[in-house]
Amino acid sequence: MRVLARLLCLCLALFSVPCFAAMVADLYQVREPVTSQTPEERNAGLTRAFDTLVTRLTGDSKAAQHPALAALRSDPQQIVSQYGYENGPPTVLMVDFDPVSTERSLRQAGLPLWGANRPTLLAWWLNSSSEGNSLVGDGQASAAPLQRAAQHRGLPVRLPLADLNEQLVGTPENLTADSPDALRQASERYASDALLAVDAHEDAGQWQAQWRLWVGDSREQGSAQAADADSLADAVMLAVSERLAPRYVAAPGAASGQLTLQVQGADLTRYAELSRLLEPFDARLQEVAGDRLTYQVNANAQQLRAQLGLAHLQEVSAPAPEAAAPAAAGAEGAPVATVPAPRSDVLYFRW
């Protein structure tokens, strides 16, 4: 009751939270193309939708093959709330999965869960062909494959406007450079947590891409090939999702132990935001003292730091410990106060 009462006191200092991370809309809705509406094709489509959802929620494309999910994968309708069709071409099977039963099944299988609050990616995507180079911009027709792929893989992706100045920046040299300095400077006008640079080429009807992902000071990179622009965009987004997920989620029991997290500068709005961010780590609120919140979480320190970085919290040093009562005499006979050593299982952050 004391914790609840103190949470209500946070209402006195409500204001918005500067956070680039986005809540992924329709996280439990999957759209899969099908060739017909026959029962056989429907069942195959439901299985593909199940595989897509499990990959989206775990960041692991092999997770759906987990033995503990075999029965569920053979009959996904156990966790389907509704499904229907959208006429094409192509015809699309649209499946809504029940979040509660889905999460329960994945947790029972010992699989990680990646929450809906995810880092926002600013995608610099350059398409090159015999007709020339084209930087994909927000609102352009060429952006549709990227947007579909981002939704399919559960990633919040933004695109630059691709105006004249940005076209001068979005060159193959800048998109494949080891340093993202040129892109970062041009990206300051957009709110994002990470930069994705993709240099895509089309040749004789085949597509291939080199991609680089920068999150803070770290870089990931890879390549993809596909028969068309839609498949290429999906392959890139899948690879990016699999590289991002380990930074933010851990499988149950994989953490090195329980951590204590103290966050200074909270109000009710920030408490709600923090609760969403900490959801993947089974966070339990232990204490509210003024604007300080104390949690117990199941995560390793690196993943917890990455997740809190989505809300742009700053890690701070442990507060100066209070000296204990004098316990011994020094060389000159003066009492010596003992100071507790800093705890390695406690992290301190502030807004």
SVG drawing of the C-alpha trace seen along z (x, -y; Angstrom):
<svg xmlns="http://www.w3.org/2000/svg" viewBox="-12 -20 62 52">
<polyline fill="none" stroke="black" stroke-width="0.4" points="0.0,0.0 2.9,-2.4 4.3,-1.8 0.9,-2.5 0.3,-5.6 3.7,-7.0 3.1,-6.3 0.0,-8.4 2.1,-11.3 4.0,-11.2 1.0,-12.7 2.1,-16.1 5.0,-16.2 3.5,-14.9 5.3,-15.9 6.2,-14.1 9.0,-11.7 11.6,-12.4 11.9,-8.9 12.5,-7.9 11.5,-4.2 8.2,-3.3 5.4,-0.9 5.0,1.5 1.4,1.4 -0.3,4.7 2.5,6.7 0.3,9.8 -1.3,9.4 0.5,11.3 -0.2,11.0 0.8,13.8 0.2,14.1 -1.6,17.2 -2.4,18.7 -6.0,19.5 -8.6,19.8 -8.7,23.6 -8.4,25.3 -5.0,26.7 -3.6,23.3 -5.2,21.7 -3.6,24.2 -0.2,23.7 -0.7,19.9 -1.5,20.2 1.7,22.1 3.7,19.5 2.0,16.8 2.9,18.6 6.5,18.9 6.6,15.2 5.0,14.2 7.4,16.4 10.4,14.9 9.0,11.4 8.5,12.0 11.9,13.7 14.2,12.3 15.2,15.8 14.1,17.3 14.7,20.8 12.6,20.4 9.4,21.7 11.1,25.1 11.5,25.5 10.3,29.0 8.1,27.5 6.1,25.6 5.6,28.6 2.0,29.2 1.1,25.5 2.8,25.1 0.9,28.0 -2.4,26.4 -1.9,22.6 -5.6,22.0 -5.2,22.7 -3.8,19.2 -5.6,17.4 -8.4,15.0 -9.5,14.4 -8.4,14.5 -9.7,13.3 -8.6,12.6 -7.7,9.5 -8.3,9.8 -5.2,9.2 -3.3,9.7 -1.9,11.3 -4.5,12.7 -3.4,12.1 -4.3,14.2 -4.6,11.8 -4.2,13.5 -4.7,12.0 -3.1,14.0 -4.2,13.8 -1.3,12.0 -2.0,13.6 -2.1,17.3 0.8,16.6 3.1,15.2 2.2,17.9 3.1,20.6 6.4,19.0 7.3,18.5 6.4,22.1 8.8,23.2 11.6,21.2 11.8,18.7 12.6,15.0 10.0,12.3 10.7,9.0 8.2,6.4 6.3,4.0 8.6,1.1 11.4,1.3 14.2,-1.0 13.3,-3.2 15.4,-2.8 16.1,-5.5 16.6,-3.7 18.8,-5.2 18.0,-2.9 19.5,-3.4 18.2,-1.5 20.6,-1.2 19.9,0.1 20.9,-0.4 18.6,-3.5 20.5,-5.1 20.4,-5.6 17.4,-6.4 17.3,-7.2 14.0,-5.8 12.1,-8.6 9.1,-8.7 5.9,-8.8 7.4,-7.5 6.0,-4.4 9.4,-2.8 9.0,-3.0 6.1,-0.5 8.3,2.7 10.3,1.3 7.2,0.5 5.6,3.9 8.9,5.6 9.2,3.5 5.7,4.3 6.2,8.0 9.3,8.2 8.0,6.0 10.4,3.1 9.5,-0.6 11.3,-2.1 11.3,-5.7 12.6,-7.0 14.2,-10.3 12.3,-12.8 15.0,-12.2 15.1,-15.9 17.9,-17.2 20.3,-17.7 19.7,-14.2 20.1,-12.7 23.6,-14.2 24.3,-12.4 22.7,-9.1 25.4,-7.9 26.9,-4.4 30.2,-5.7 28.4,-7.1 26.1,-4.1 29.0,-1.6 31.4,-3.6 32.9,-2.3 31.9,-5.5 28.3,-6.8 29.4,-10.4 27.9,-11.8 24.6,-10.0 24.4,-10.9 24.7,-14.6 21.9,-14.4 19.8,-12.3 19.7,-14.9 16.4,-16.3 14.8,-12.9 14.2,-11.1 15.7,-7.6 17.6,-5.2 19.6,-3.5 20.8,-4.1 20.3,-1.5 22.2,-2.0 21.3,0.2 23.0,0.2 20.7,2.3 21.4,3.2 19.2,4.7 20.8,6.6 18.9,8.8 15.9,9.1 17.9,10.1 18.4,8.0 21.2,7.9 22.1,5.5 24.8,4.6 23.6,3.3 25.0,1.6 23.3,1.0 24.6,-1.4 23.3,-1.4 25.2,-3.8 28.9,-3.1 28.4,0.5 28.0,1.6 26.5,4.7 26.6,5.5 25.5,8.1 24.3,8.9 21.1,10.2 19.9,11.5 16.4,11.9 14.4,12.2 12.4,9.0 12.4,5.8 9.8,7.0 11.7,10.2 15.0,8.2 13.5,5.7 12.1,8.6 15.4,10.4 17.2,7.3 14.6,6.5 14.8,10.1 18.5,10.0 18.4,6.6 15.8,7.9 17.9,10.9 20.9,8.6 18.9,6.2 16.9,8.6 19.8,10.0 20.6,6.5 17.2,6.2 15.9,9.6 17.2,12.6 15.8,16.1 14.3,17.1 17.0,18.2 19.8,16.9 20.5,13.8 23.5,13.9 21.2,13.1 18.8,10.6 19.7,7.0 18.4,4.1 17.6,1.0 17.2,-2.5 15.8,-5.3 15.8,-8.9 13.6,-11.6 10.4,-9.7 6.8,-10.9 3.7,-9.0 4.2,-9.3 7.7,-8.1 6.7,-5.3 4.3,-4.0 7.0,-4.3 9.5,-2.5 7.1,0.3 6.7,0.9 10.5,0.8 11.1,3.3 8.3,5.7 10.7,8.2 12.7,8.5 10.0,9.5 10.5,6.3 9.0,6.0 8.7,2.5 10.1,2.7 10.1,-0.9 9.0,-4.4 10.9,-7.1 10.1,-10.6 10.9,-10.6 13.1,-7.4 11.9,-4.0 13.6,-0.8 13.0,2.4 14.1,6.0 14.8,7.3 15.9,10.5 18.4,9.4 22.1,9.0 23.5,5.5 24.3,5.1 20.8,5.8 19.3,3.7 21.5,0.7 20.5,1.1 16.8,1.3 17.0,-1.8 18.8,-3.6 15.6,-3.5 14.2,-6.1 17.5,-8.0 18.1,-7.4 21.6,-8.2 23.5,-5.8 25.0,-7.5 27.4,-6.5 26.1,-5.0 25.2,-7.6 27.9,-8.3 27.4,-5.7 26.8,-6.7 29.7,-5.8 28.9,-3.2 29.5,-3.7 33.2,-3.8 34.4,-0.3 38.2,-0.5 40.9,-2.9 43.5,-4.2 47.2,-4.6 46.7,-7.9 44.0,-6.4 41.2,-8.2 38.1,-6.2 37.9,-4.9 34.5,-4.7 33.9,-1.8 32.4,-2.5 30.4,0.2 31.8,1.3 29.7,0.5 27.4,3.3 27.9,4.8 24.3,6.0 22.8,2.5 22.5,0.1 21.6,-3.6 19.9,-5.7 18.3,-9.0 16.3,-11.1"/>
</svg>
